[in-house]
Amino acid sequence: MAACVLLIADAPAAAHRYGWQVSLVGETGMWGGFREVSSGGPQDAWVVRAGLPPLRWNGVEWHGATGKAGPYLVRQAGQGVTWTFTDGPARVDVRRMTEGRWSRLPIEAESAHVTAAAATGADDCWAAGLRLSREGMTDGLWHWEGQAWRPVAAPLPISDLAAAPDGQVWALSSPGVSNLGYGGERAASILRWTDGEWLRTPIPAIALPEGGHLELNDLAMPYAGLGYAVGAITVGGAPLEAVVLRWDGAAWERLPHRPPATAYTHVTTDGGSGMWLAAARTGLPGALVRFVDGSWSQISVLPEGSTHAEVRGLANVPGTSQMWATVDAGGTSAVLTYR
């Protein structure tokens, strides 16, 4: 697999440059570190910050609001449709922006925390998370269908959600060490919303070593009939080798690409026929990996003078090949752009 190194500078990249460049640099710590990134179009992107309001891209520059902490999760469904999620003691504060105006659409679930969401438009959004009750921590899944949030039963805890362009919604169930799922089960599954219920789609049998688990971290459905789920085989929480599953419209298959000591944490379309992935590598800095035309290439996102880097977020700008990524490297956070 071909590789090159991206050195993160302390200034925004020139607009005429191509490839991965730095768009913004900030401090990392208890407050302000860059987390997830999402995009609804060339003039619309959001970066979530730890403990601070998010940053928003207007097509020219990044800007952010001041004040108390803002949403910890932002999802977009095309240009101009944005969903944000913020915790509250009595409900989840969900806000939706359409045509430049915000609406409050709270999930009335006390002590709930949304961990994953997917929106197909202004009137269709899914949210999955956890809820603390007298019985302990339970899983929750809610669906907005235009009028209200409706609780939906799921056969397994939902760890990630993804929407395909045709409106089909998919979900990962991949409980980690701290969440053994219903009945103590700890097996990764991929589900699809079909005829009003969540159904499992069979995934390939993968041989696991003693004490090993298959953990799937992210899911992308870029086109009707094409999807990817990525993660790793882990032993004791450490990645043994990466796993990439591909959906061909009828079944999931495992690709032969299996780099050792690597876990893929994010996956998204590159705007064309390929994909970008974020890799966490044991003993090495994080990397951005591209899969296109059957070939793999890798870029190490290592800031100059640092020994550690982690890709926190990855997003495609819909309708283009432009990308956004967020990177954490010790005391520095960076927003990267690819064009």
Short mmCIF file of the C-alpha atoms (twelve columns), coordinates in Angstrom:
data_MODEL
# 
_entry.id   MODEL 
# 
loop_
_atom_site.group_PDB 
_atom_site.id 
_atom_site.type_symbol 
_atom_site.label_atom_id 
_atom_site.label_alt_id 
_atom_site.label_comp_id 
_atom_site.label_asym_id 
_atom_site.label_seq_id 
_atom_site.Cartn_x 
_atom_site.Cartn_y 
_atom_site.Cartn_z 
_atom_site.pdbx_PDB_model_num 
ATOM 1   C CA . MET A 1   0.000   0.000   0.000  1 
ATOM 2   C CA . ALA A 2   1.515   3.284   -1.098 1 
ATOM 3   C CA . ALA A 3   2.078   5.867   1.654  1 
ATOM 4   C CA . CYS A 4   3.072   9.470   2.107  1 
ATOM 5   C CA . VAL A 5   3.255   11.889  5.043  1 
ATOM 6   C CA . LEU A 6   1.144   14.979  5.631  1 
ATOM 7   C CA . LEU A 7   2.855   17.543  7.858  1 
ATOM 8   C CA . ILE A 8   0.328   19.779  9.572  1 
ATOM 9   C CA . ALA A 9   1.394   23.407  9.435  1 
ATOM 10  C CA . ASP A 10  0.248   26.238  11.723 1 
ATOM 11  C CA . ALA A 11  -1.537  28.225  8.999  1 
ATOM 12  C CA . PRO A 12  -4.493  27.610  6.691  1 
ATOM 13  C CA . ALA A 13  -3.739  26.061  3.338  1 
ATOM 14  C CA . ALA A 14  -3.691  28.218  0.220  1 
ATOM 15  C CA . ALA A 15  -6.955  27.896  -1.680 1 
ATOM 16  C CA . HIS A 16  -5.257  26.905  -4.924 1 
ATOM 17  C CA . ARG A 17  -3.460  23.852  -3.491 1 
ATOM 18  C CA . TYR A 18  -4.739  20.335  -4.000 1 
ATOM 19  C CA . GLY A 19  -4.521  17.211  -1.865 1 
ATOM 20  C CA . TRP A 20  -4.894  17.202  1.927  1 
ATOM 21  C CA . GLN A 21  -4.161  20.610  3.446  1 
ATOM 22  C CA . VAL A 22  -4.714  22.355  6.762  1 
ATOM 23  C CA . SER A 23  -7.821  24.521  6.990  1 
ATOM 24  C CA . LEU A 24  -7.734  25.429  10.687 1 
ATOM 25  C CA . VAL A 25  -5.556  24.800  13.744 1 
ATOM 26  C CA . GLY A 26  -6.749  24.998  17.344 1 
ATOM 27  C CA . GLU A 27  -5.828  23.935  20.848 1 
ATOM 28  C CA . THR A 28  -6.636  20.520  22.275 1 
ATOM 29  C CA . GLY A 29  -7.446  19.837  25.876 1 
ATOM 30  C CA . MET A 30  -10.422 19.500  28.162 1 
ATOM 31  C CA . TRP A 31  -12.111 22.280  26.150 1 
ATOM 32  C CA . GLY A 32  -12.027 23.106  22.494 1 
ATOM 33  C CA . GLY A 33  -10.587 20.015  20.857 1 
ATOM 34  C CA . PHE A 34  -12.033 19.254  17.421 1 
ATOM 35  C CA . ARG A 35  -14.183 16.135  17.289 1 
ATOM 36  C CA . GLU A 36  -16.637 15.050  14.569 1 
ATOM 37  C CA . VAL A 37  -17.071 16.854  11.269 1 
ATOM 38  C CA . SER A 38  -20.071 16.841  8.921  1 
ATOM 39  C CA . SER A 39  -20.962 18.552  5.654  1 
ATOM 40  C CA . GLY A 40  -24.150 19.375  3.796  1 
ATOM 41  C CA . GLY A 41  -22.518 21.019  0.781  1 
ATOM 42  C CA . PRO A 42  -19.631 23.233  -0.378 1 
ATOM 43  C CA . GLN A 43  -20.848 26.193  1.713  1 
ATOM 44  C CA . ASP A 44  -21.897 24.224  4.782  1 
ATOM 45  C CA . ALA A 45  -19.847 22.147  7.232  1 
ATOM 46  C CA . TRP A 46  -19.733 21.756  10.997 1 
ATOM 47  C CA . VAL A 47  -16.998 20.726  13.435 1 
ATOM 48  C CA . VAL A 48  -17.984 19.677  16.948 1 
ATOM 49  C CA . ARG A 49  -15.697 20.955  19.722 1 
ATOM 50  C CA . ALA A 50  -15.219 19.442  23.180 1 
ATOM 51  C CA . GLY A 51  -17.059 21.594  25.713 1 
ATOM 52  C CA . LEU A 52  -17.580 24.532  23.331 1 
ATOM 53  C CA . PRO A 53  -20.096 25.501  20.644 1 
ATOM 54  C CA . PRO A 54  -19.351 23.994  17.221 1 
ATOM 55  C CA . LEU A 55  -17.586 25.690  14.341 1 
ATOM 56  C CA . ARG A 56  -19.341 26.300  11.048 1 
ATOM 57  C CA . TRP A 57  -17.903 26.649  7.532  1 
ATOM 58  C CA . ASN A 58  -19.645 29.166  5.264  1 
ATOM 59  C CA . GLY A 59  -17.712 28.403  2.097  1 
ATOM 60  C CA . VAL A 60  -14.958 30.902  2.897  1 
ATOM 61  C CA . GLU A 61  -13.954 30.560  6.552  1 
ATOM 62  C CA . TRP A 62  -14.684 28.839  9.835  1 
ATOM 63  C CA . HIS A 63  -16.544 30.742  12.525 1 
ATOM 64  C CA . GLY A 64  -18.018 29.785  15.874 1 
ATOM 65  C CA . ALA A 65  -20.462 31.077  18.455 1 
ATOM 66  C CA . THR A 66  -19.381 31.969  21.972 1 
ATOM 67  C CA . GLY A 67  -21.024 30.989  25.214 1 
ATOM 68  C CA . LYS A 68  -21.944 27.703  26.826 1 
ATOM 69  C CA . ALA A 69  -21.225 24.309  25.343 1 
ATOM 70  C CA . GLY A 70  -23.236 23.539  22.255 1 
ATOM 71  C CA . PRO A 71  -24.308 20.289  20.579 1 
ATOM 72  C CA . TYR A 72  -22.065 17.260  20.768 1 
ATOM 73  C CA . LEU A 73  -23.545 15.676  17.633 1 
ATOM 74  C CA . VAL A 74  -24.395 17.295  14.279 1 
ATOM 75  C CA . ARG A 75  -25.905 15.548  11.266 1 
ATOM 76  C CA . GLN A 76  -26.795 16.995  7.871  1 
ATOM 77  C CA . ALA A 77  -29.127 15.860  5.132  1 
ATOM 78  C CA . GLY A 78  -28.011 17.876  2.151  1 
ATOM 79  C CA . GLN A 79  -27.448 21.594  1.830  1 
ATOM 80  C CA . GLY A 80  -29.437 23.591  4.383  1 
ATOM 81  C CA . VAL A 81  -30.840 20.735  6.516  1 
ATOM 82  C CA . THR A 82  -29.007 20.316  9.824  1 
ATOM 83  C CA . TRP A 83  -29.865 18.328  12.958 1 
ATOM 84  C CA . THR A 84  -28.070 18.984  16.276 1 
ATOM 85  C CA . PHE A 85  -28.217 17.053  19.560 1 
ATOM 86  C CA . THR A 86  -27.492 18.410  23.057 1 
ATOM 87  C CA . ASP A 87  -28.013 16.683  26.403 1 
ATOM 88  C CA . GLY A 88  -30.460 17.965  28.994 1 
ATOM 89  C CA . PRO A 89  -31.630 16.555  32.356 1 
ATOM 90  C CA . ALA A 90  -35.249 16.008  31.278 1 
ATOM 91  C CA . ARG A 91  -34.876 15.548  27.503 1 
ATOM 92  C CA . VAL A 92  -32.470 15.541  24.581 1 
ATOM 93  C CA . ASP A 93  -32.458 19.012  23.038 1 
ATOM 94  C CA . VAL A 94  -32.748 18.332  19.306 1 
ATOM 95  C CA . ARG A 95  -32.756 21.261  16.901 1 
ATOM 96  C CA . ARG A 96  -33.358 21.221  13.170 1 
ATOM 97  C CA . MET A 97  -32.411 23.938  10.731 1 
ATOM 98  C CA . THR A 98  -34.251 24.230  7.409  1 
ATOM 99  C CA . GLU A 99  -34.235 27.245  5.084  1 
ATOM 100 C CA . GLY A 100 -32.045 29.089  7.577  1 
ATOM 101 C CA . ARG A 101 -34.481 28.745  10.497 1 
ATOM 102 C CA . TRP A 102 -34.130 26.614  13.629 1 
ATOM 103 C CA . SER A 103 -36.884 24.500  15.201 1 
ATOM 104 C CA . ARG A 104 -36.734 22.762  18.594 1 
ATOM 105 C CA . LEU A 105 -37.771 19.100  18.401 1 
ATOM 106 C CA . PRO A 106 -36.789 17.543  21.766 1 
ATOM 107 C CA . ILE A 107 -36.694 13.837  22.489 1 
ATOM 108 C CA . GLU A 108 -38.755 13.543  25.671 1 
ATOM 109 C CA . ALA A 109 -36.557 10.970  27.376 1 
ATOM 110 C CA . GLU A 110 -35.156 11.788  30.799 1 
ATOM 111 C CA . SER A 111 -31.421 11.150  31.350 1 
ATOM 112 C CA . ALA A 112 -30.916 10.126  27.712 1 
ATOM 113 C CA . HIS A 113 -27.799 10.635  25.603 1 
ATOM 114 C CA . VAL A 114 -27.779 10.243  21.819 1 
ATOM 115 C CA . THR A 115 -24.641 8.546   20.506 1 
ATOM 116 C CA . ALA A 116 -25.529 8.094   16.820 1 
ATOM 117 C CA . ALA A 117 -27.912 9.674   14.329 1 
ATOM 118 C CA . ALA A 118 -28.753 9.621   10.636 1 
ATOM 119 C CA . ALA A 119 -31.048 11.966  8.705  1 
ATOM 120 C CA . THR A 120 -32.457 11.527  5.216  1 
ATOM 121 C CA . GLY A 121 -34.152 14.930  5.131  1 
ATOM 122 C CA . ALA A 122 -36.026 17.544  7.110  1 
ATOM 123 C CA . ASP A 123 -38.808 15.125  8.070  1 
ATOM 124 C CA . ASP A 124 -36.913 11.891  8.643  1 
ATOM 125 C CA . CYS A 125 -34.226 11.336  11.269 1 
ATOM 126 C CA . TRP A 126 -33.080 8.439   13.424 1 
ATOM 127 C CA . ALA A 127 -31.295 8.743   16.779 1 
ATOM 128 C CA . ALA A 128 -29.809 5.987   18.943 1 
ATOM 129 C CA . GLY A 129 -28.313 6.229   22.391 1 
ATOM 130 C CA . LEU A 130 -28.418 5.348   26.056 1 
ATOM 131 C CA . ARG A 131 -30.826 6.144   28.864 1 
ATOM 132 C CA . LEU A 132 -30.177 5.945   32.597 1 
ATOM 133 C CA . SER A 133 -33.128 4.654   34.571 1 
ATOM 134 C CA . ARG A 134 -33.787 2.914   37.871 1 
ATOM 135 C CA . GLU A 135 -33.068 -0.365  36.120 1 
ATOM 136 C CA . GLY A 136 -29.640 0.917   35.081 1 
ATOM 137 C CA . MET A 137 -28.364 1.871   31.634 1 
ATOM 138 C CA . THR A 138 -30.644 0.861   28.782 1 
ATOM 139 C CA . ASP A 139 -30.473 1.386   25.041 1 
ATOM 140 C CA . GLY A 140 -32.783 3.741   23.205 1 
ATOM 141 C CA . LEU A 141 -33.756 4.265   19.574 1 
ATOM 142 C CA . TRP A 142 -36.017 7.056   18.317 1 
ATOM 143 C CA . HIS A 143 -37.422 7.960   14.898 1 
ATOM 144 C CA . TRP A 144 -38.679 11.375  13.768 1 
ATOM 145 C CA . GLU A 145 -41.278 10.987  11.029 1 
ATOM 146 C CA . GLY A 146 -42.360 14.607  10.601 1 
ATOM 147 C CA . GLN A 147 -44.516 15.154  13.687 1 
ATOM 148 C CA . ALA A 148 -42.853 13.657  16.760 1 
ATOM 149 C CA . TRP A 149 -40.112 11.339  17.987 1 
ATOM 150 C CA . ARG A 150 -41.317 7.754   18.269 1 
ATOM 151 C CA . PRO A 151 -39.477 5.105   20.318 1 
ATOM 152 C CA . VAL A 152 -38.614 2.103   18.156 1 
ATOM 153 C CA . ALA A 153 -37.739 -1.372  19.367 1 
ATOM 154 C CA . ALA A 154 -34.487 -2.850  18.093 1 
ATOM 155 C CA . PRO A 155 -33.308 -6.452  18.462 1 
ATOM 156 C CA . LEU A 156 -29.817 -5.281  19.437 1 
ATOM 157 C CA . PRO A 157 -28.137 -2.146  20.811 1 
ATOM 158 C CA . ILE A 158 -27.464 0.313   17.965 1 
ATOM 159 C CA . SER A 159 -23.936 1.737   17.877 1 
ATOM 160 C CA . ASP A 160 -24.053 3.583   14.535 1 
ATOM 161 C CA . LEU A 161 -26.573 4.645   11.896 1 
ATOM 162 C CA . ALA A 162 -26.210 5.446   8.193  1 
ATOM 163 C CA . ALA A 163 -28.611 6.526   5.465  1 
ATOM 164 C CA . ALA A 164 -28.273 5.637   1.783  1 
ATOM 165 C CA . PRO A 165 -29.173 8.166   -0.948 1 
ATOM 166 C CA . ASP A 166 -32.387 6.240   -1.686 1 
ATOM 167 C CA . GLY A 167 -33.551 6.774   1.914  1 
ATOM 168 C CA . GLN A 168 -32.751 3.263   3.125  1 
ATOM 169 C CA . VAL A 169 -31.469 3.330   6.726  1 
ATOM 170 C CA . TRP A 170 -28.856 0.947   8.089  1 
ATOM 171 C CA . ALA A 171 -27.426 0.343   11.559 1 
ATOM 172 C CA . LEU A 172 -24.429 -1.234  13.236 1 
ATOM 173 C CA . SER A 173 -24.664 -3.184  16.440 1 
ATOM 174 C CA . SER A 174 -21.158 -3.649  17.720 1 
ATOM 175 C CA . PRO A 175 -21.060 -3.567  21.527 1 
ATOM 176 C CA . GLY A 176 -17.631 -2.932  22.996 1 
ATOM 177 C CA . VAL A 177 -16.116 -4.325  26.171 1 
ATOM 178 C CA . SER A 178 -18.283 -2.150  28.426 1 
ATOM 179 C CA . ASN A 179 -21.588 -2.964  26.704 1 
ATOM 180 C CA . LEU A 180 -22.300 -6.636  26.201 1 
ATOM 181 C CA . GLY A 181 -25.690 -6.023  24.642 1 
ATOM 182 C CA . TYR A 182 -28.924 -7.849  25.118 1 
ATOM 183 C CA . GLY A 183 -28.522 -11.235 26.761 1 
ATOM 184 C CA . GLY A 184 -24.781 -10.718 27.149 1 
ATOM 185 C CA . GLU A 185 -24.200 -11.105 23.412 1 
ATOM 186 C CA . ARG A 186 -21.039 -9.529  22.056 1 
ATOM 187 C CA . ALA A 187 -21.160 -10.077 18.312 1 
ATOM 188 C CA . ALA A 188 -21.082 -7.433  15.614 1 
ATOM 189 C CA . SER A 189 -24.178 -7.239  13.407 1 
ATOM 190 C CA . ILE A 190 -25.448 -5.077  10.549 1 
ATOM 191 C CA . LEU A 191 -29.161 -4.293  10.406 1 
ATOM 192 C CA . ARG A 192 -31.462 -2.709  7.813  1 
ATOM 193 C CA . TRP A 193 -34.811 -0.993  8.367  1 
ATOM 194 C CA . THR A 194 -37.191 -3.068  6.278  1 
ATOM 195 C CA . ASP A 195 -40.996 -2.998  6.209  1 
ATOM 196 C CA . GLY A 196 -41.254 -1.359  9.619  1 
ATOM 197 C CA . GLU A 197 -38.708 -3.456  11.514 1 
ATOM 198 C CA . TRP A 198 -34.971 -3.873  11.965 1 
ATOM 199 C CA . LEU A 199 -33.662 -7.034  10.297 1 
ATOM 200 C CA . ARG A 200 -30.146 -8.422  10.419 1 
ATOM 201 C CA . THR A 201 -28.262 -8.808  7.167  1 
ATOM 202 C CA . PRO A 202 -25.891 -11.785 7.351  1 
ATOM 203 C CA . ILE A 203 -22.188 -10.943 7.430  1 
ATOM 204 C CA . PRO A 204 -19.353 -13.291 6.471  1 
ATOM 205 C CA . ALA A 205 -18.083 -15.772 9.024  1 
ATOM 206 C CA . ILE A 206 -14.730 -14.478 10.279 1 
ATOM 207 C CA . ALA A 207 -12.341 -16.759 12.139 1 
ATOM 208 C CA . LEU A 208 -11.427 -15.226 15.490 1 
ATOM 209 C CA . PRO A 209 -8.475  -16.085 17.724 1 
ATOM 210 C CA . GLU A 210 -9.015  -17.129 21.315 1 
ATOM 211 C CA . GLY A 211 -10.343 -14.128 23.198 1 
ATOM 212 C CA . GLY A 212 -10.851 -12.217 19.952 1 
ATOM 213 C CA . HIS A 213 -13.847 -10.159 18.851 1 
ATOM 214 C CA . LEU A 214 -15.060 -8.558  15.659 1 
ATOM 215 C CA . GLU A 215 -15.715 -4.868  16.286 1 
ATOM 216 C CA . LEU A 216 -17.283 -2.700  13.566 1 
ATOM 217 C CA . ASN A 217 -16.798 1.024   14.110 1 
ATOM 218 C CA . ASP A 218 -18.425 2.802   11.171 1 
ATOM 219 C CA . LEU A 219 -20.825 2.283   8.314  1 
ATOM 220 C CA . ALA A 220 -21.267 4.134   5.006  1 
ATOM 221 C CA . MET A 221 -23.857 3.542   2.296  1 
ATOM 222 C CA . PRO A 222 -22.771 5.901   -0.518 1 
ATOM 223 C CA . TYR A 223 -24.978 4.484   -3.278 1 
ATOM 224 C CA . ALA A 224 -27.963 2.203   -3.661 1 
ATOM 225 C CA . GLY A 225 -26.476 -1.276  -3.763 1 
ATOM 226 C CA . LEU A 226 -23.065 -0.298  -2.359 1 
ATOM 227 C CA . GLY A 227 -21.962 -0.025  1.253  1 
ATOM 228 C CA . TYR A 228 -18.970 -0.423  3.543  1 
ATOM 229 C CA . ALA A 229 -18.600 -1.382  7.212  1 
ATOM 230 C CA . VAL A 230 -15.168 -1.098  8.827  1 
ATOM 231 C CA . GLY A 231 -13.478 -2.042  12.062 1 
ATOM 232 C CA . ALA A 232 -11.033 -4.643  13.333 1 
ATOM 233 C CA . ILE A 233 -10.520 -8.003  14.933 1 
ATOM 234 C CA . THR A 234 -9.453  -7.172  18.474 1 
ATOM 235 C CA . VAL A 235 -7.852  -9.137  21.301 1 
ATOM 236 C CA . GLY A 236 -7.969  -7.561  24.730 1 
ATOM 237 C CA . GLY A 237 -9.181  -4.340  23.149 1 
ATOM 238 C CA . ALA A 238 -6.132  -4.030  20.865 1 
ATOM 239 C CA . PRO A 239 -6.511  -4.363  17.069 1 
ATOM 240 C CA . LEU A 240 -5.102  -7.551  15.574 1 
ATOM 241 C CA . GLU A 241 -6.004  -6.746  11.957 1 
ATOM 242 C CA . ALA A 242 -8.354  -4.423  10.110 1 
ATOM 243 C CA . VAL A 243 -11.702 -5.519  8.697  1 
ATOM 244 C CA . VAL A 244 -13.458 -4.005  5.674  1 
ATOM 245 C CA . LEU A 245 -16.852 -5.393  4.626  1 
ATOM 246 C CA . ARG A 246 -18.517 -4.423  1.351  1 
ATOM 247 C CA . TRP A 247 -22.224 -4.636  0.468  1 
ATOM 248 C CA . ASP A 248 -22.933 -5.372  -3.206 1 
ATOM 249 C CA . GLY A 249 -26.689 -4.985  -3.036 1 
ATOM 250 C CA . ALA A 250 -27.299 -8.614  -2.109 1 
ATOM 251 C CA . ALA A 251 -24.686 -9.688  0.463  1 
ATOM 252 C CA . TRP A 252 -21.756 -8.555  2.578  1 
ATOM 253 C CA . GLU A 253 -18.254 -9.770  1.733  1 
ATOM 254 C CA . ARG A 254 -14.935 -9.227  3.475  1 
ATOM 255 C CA . LEU A 255 -12.268 -7.557  1.342  1 
ATOM 256 C CA . PRO A 256 -8.780  -9.119  1.346  1 
ATOM 257 C CA . HIS A 257 -7.234  -5.834  2.579  1 
ATOM 258 C CA . ARG A 258 -6.261  -6.693  6.187  1 
ATOM 259 C CA . PRO A 259 -3.368  -4.542  7.516  1 
ATOM 260 C CA . PRO A 260 -2.080  -5.833  10.876 1 
ATOM 261 C CA . ALA A 261 -2.318  -3.942  14.183 1 
ATOM 262 C CA . THR A 262 -4.843  -1.580  12.559 1 
ATOM 263 C CA . ALA A 263 -8.449  -0.619  13.237 1 
ATOM 264 C CA . TYR A 264 -10.494 1.426   10.808 1 
ATOM 265 C CA . THR A 265 -12.546 3.936   12.802 1 
ATOM 266 C CA . HIS A 266 -14.323 5.971   10.069 1 
ATOM 267 C CA . VAL A 267 -15.371 5.395   6.466  1 
ATOM 268 C CA . THR A 268 -17.080 7.631   3.919  1 
ATOM 269 C CA . THR A 269 -17.411 8.050   0.162  1 
ATOM 270 C CA . ASP A 270 -14.782 10.065  -1.717 1 
ATOM 271 C CA . GLY A 271 -17.523 11.547  -3.898 1 
ATOM 272 C CA . GLY A 272 -16.777 9.140   -6.733 1 
ATOM 273 C CA . SER A 273 -16.245 5.404   -6.953 1 
ATOM 274 C CA . GLY A 274 -13.892 5.141   -3.975 1 
ATOM 275 C CA . MET A 275 -13.793 5.571   -0.217 1 
ATOM 276 C CA . TRP A 276 -11.739 7.357   2.437  1 
ATOM 277 C CA . LEU A 277 -11.067 5.622   5.754  1 
ATOM 278 C CA . ALA A 278 -9.477  6.678   9.048  1 
ATOM 279 C CA . ALA A 279 -7.007  4.224   10.555 1 
ATOM 280 C CA . ALA A 280 -5.816  3.815   14.140 1 
ATOM 281 C CA . ARG A 281 -2.503  1.951   14.167 1 
ATOM 282 C CA . THR A 282 -0.806  0.397   17.183 1 
ATOM 283 C CA . GLY A 283 2.484   2.188   17.872 1 
ATOM 284 C CA . LEU A 284 2.059   4.501   14.874 1 
ATOM 285 C CA . PRO A 285 0.227   7.785   14.258 1 
ATOM 286 C CA . GLY A 286 -3.218  7.736   12.764 1 
ATOM 287 C CA . ALA A 287 -3.632  7.709   9.007  1 
ATOM 288 C CA . LEU A 288 -6.058  8.502   6.219  1 
ATOM 289 C CA . VAL A 289 -6.506  5.646   3.756  1 
ATOM 290 C CA . ARG A 290 -8.068  5.747   0.299  1 
ATOM 291 C CA . PHE A 291 -9.597  2.853   -1.616 1 
ATOM 292 C CA . VAL A 292 -10.301 3.505   -5.293 1 
ATOM 293 C CA . ASP A 293 -10.281 1.279   -8.391 1 
ATOM 294 C CA . GLY A 294 -9.210  -1.685  -6.266 1 
ATOM 295 C CA . SER A 295 -6.069  0.047   -4.930 1 
ATOM 296 C CA . TRP A 296 -5.188  1.267   -1.439 1 
ATOM 297 C CA . SER A 297 -3.045  4.285   -0.521 1 
ATOM 298 C CA . GLN A 298 -2.213  5.791   2.857  1 
ATOM 299 C CA . ILE A 299 -1.391  9.234   4.257  1 
ATOM 300 C CA . SER A 300 0.033   9.604   7.774  1 
ATOM 301 C CA . VAL A 301 -1.425  12.694  9.487  1 
ATOM 302 C CA . LEU A 302 1.557   13.419  11.724 1 
ATOM 303 C CA . PRO A 303 2.185   17.002  12.866 1 
ATOM 304 C CA . GLU A 304 5.774   18.156  12.700 1 
ATOM 305 C CA . GLY A 305 7.524   17.478  15.998 1 
ATOM 306 C CA . SER A 306 4.779   15.125  17.247 1 
ATOM 307 C CA . THR A 307 4.722   11.388  17.710 1 
ATOM 308 C CA . HIS A 308 0.967   10.890  17.992 1 
ATOM 309 C CA . ALA A 309 -2.023  11.757  15.815 1 
ATOM 310 C CA . GLU A 310 -5.601  10.510  15.816 1 
ATOM 311 C CA . VAL A 311 -8.250  11.096  13.152 1 
ATOM 312 C CA . ARG A 312 -11.407 12.116  15.029 1 
ATOM 313 C CA . GLY A 313 -13.789 12.847  12.158 1 
ATOM 314 C CA . LEU A 314 -14.133 12.348  8.402  1 
ATOM 315 C CA . ALA A 315 -16.746 13.661  5.963  1 
ATOM 316 C CA . ASN A 316 -17.341 14.076  2.247  1 
ATOM 317 C CA . VAL A 317 -18.763 17.289  0.810  1 
ATOM 318 C CA . PRO A 318 -21.875 15.994  -1.009 1 
ATOM 319 C CA . GLY A 319 -21.739 16.228  -4.773 1 
ATOM 320 C CA . THR A 320 -17.970 16.802  -4.847 1 
ATOM 321 C CA . SER A 321 -14.672 15.006  -4.214 1 
ATOM 322 C CA . GLN A 322 -13.805 17.485  -1.450 1 
ATOM 323 C CA . MET A 323 -13.287 16.069  2.037  1 
ATOM 324 C CA . TRP A 324 -13.027 17.284  5.613  1 
ATOM 325 C CA . ALA A 325 -11.165 15.580  8.458  1 
ATOM 326 C CA . THR A 326 -10.370 16.464  12.047 1 
ATOM 327 C CA . VAL A 327 -7.129  15.379  13.713 1 
ATOM 328 C CA . ASP A 328 -6.054  15.401  17.364 1 
ATOM 329 C CA . ALA A 329 -2.321  15.458  18.042 1 
ATOM 330 C CA . GLY A 330 -1.424  15.982  21.670 1 
ATOM 331 C CA . GLY A 331 -1.823  19.695  22.295 1 
ATOM 332 C CA . THR A 332 -3.087  20.548  18.820 1 
ATOM 333 C CA . SER A 333 -6.293  19.983  16.884 1 
ATOM 334 C CA . ALA A 334 -6.516  20.523  13.138 1 
ATOM 335 C CA . VAL A 335 -9.240  20.625  10.506 1 
ATOM 336 C CA . LEU A 336 -7.977  19.245  7.212  1 
ATOM 337 C CA . THR A 337 -9.483  19.712  3.784  1 
ATOM 338 C CA . TYR A 338 -8.976  17.699  0.612  1 
ATOM 339 C CA . ARG A 339 -9.757  19.005  -2.864 1 
# 
